[in-house]
Amino acid sequence: MASKIHVKEKDTVLVLSGKEAGKSGKVLEVNKDKGTVIVEDVNVATKHKKPRGRYQQGGIIHQAAPIHASNVMLVCPSCKHPTKPIREVKPGGEKIRKCRKCGAVIQTVREAEK
């Protein structure tokens, strides 16, 4: 069962709770099935990797681990404050997200490229 998540890839978010509370970063990946997000340079786990095969190198790898989506809050690109976005549907059927504090339309990089 996929759940609705209030953030998208390439959004900037602020971590609200846990050991990483107060840190911010860019969302790298969203998993709707589990309700988690992976944020850049937040909740970094150390993994010991054994070499598999002749040419693969082993060692200690640092990789970002998932955080539950309810523990992050979207940061408005205009006013730089964490905000819960307002979802609106324009008359043409286009869905937009707006900042509750400044009223600016929040676009992801993917939407801005179009």
ZILIN-V642975 format. One record per residue. OMEGA is omega in whole degrees, 0 to 359 (none if undefined). D_FIRST is the distance of its C-alpha to the first C-alpha in Angstrom with 2 decimals. Layout:
# ZILIN-V642975
[[OMEGA	D_FIRST] [OMEGA	D_FIRST]]
This chain:
# ZILIN-V642975
[[180	0.00] [179	3.80] [178	6.47] [180	10.01] [187	12.55] [178	16.22] [179	17.78] [176	18.15] [179	19.90] [172	23.62] [172	23.44] [183	25.68] [175	24.20] [179	25.84] [186	24.56] [185	24.91] [181	24.77] [183	25.33] [181	28.16] [184	27.67] [179	27.94] [179	30.00] [177	29.42] [180	28.14] [182	27.10] [179	25.37] [180	21.64] [185	21.63] [177	17.98] [177	14.57] [183	11.42] [181	8.47] [181	6.03] [181	8.47] [182	9.76] [176	13.16] [174	16.14] [184	19.29] [182	22.46] [177	25.82] [177	28.35] [180	26.26] [182	25.14] [180	27.08] [178	27.04] [183	29.96] [177	29.35] [185	32.27] [178	32.06] [180	34.36] [177	35.86] [180	34.67] [186	37.25] [189	40.60] [181	39.76] [183	36.67] [177	37.59] [177	36.29] [180	36.35] [182	34.50] [175	31.62] [180	30.17] [181	26.61] [179	24.18] [182	21.44] [176	18.09] [178	18.11] [185	15.44] [179	15.17] [180	16.59] [178	19.70] [179	20.74] [181	22.39] [176	23.32] [181	27.07] [179	28.84] [182	30.87] [185	33.68] [178	34.45] [177	32.91] [174	31.51] [185	28.01] [172	26.45] [187	23.45] [174	23.27] [177	23.91] [179	21.88] [175	24.29] [179	24.45] [181	27.91] [179	29.78] [180	29.22] [180	25.42] [180	25.09] [179	22.58] [174	24.16] [180	23.74] [177	26.86] [178	28.22] [185	28.96] [183	32.12] [178	33.90] [181	32.20] [177	31.92] [181	29.31] [178	27.02] [172	26.68] [180	25.09] [181	27.37] [179	25.51] [181	26.23] [180	29.77] [182	30.58] [none	30.11]]
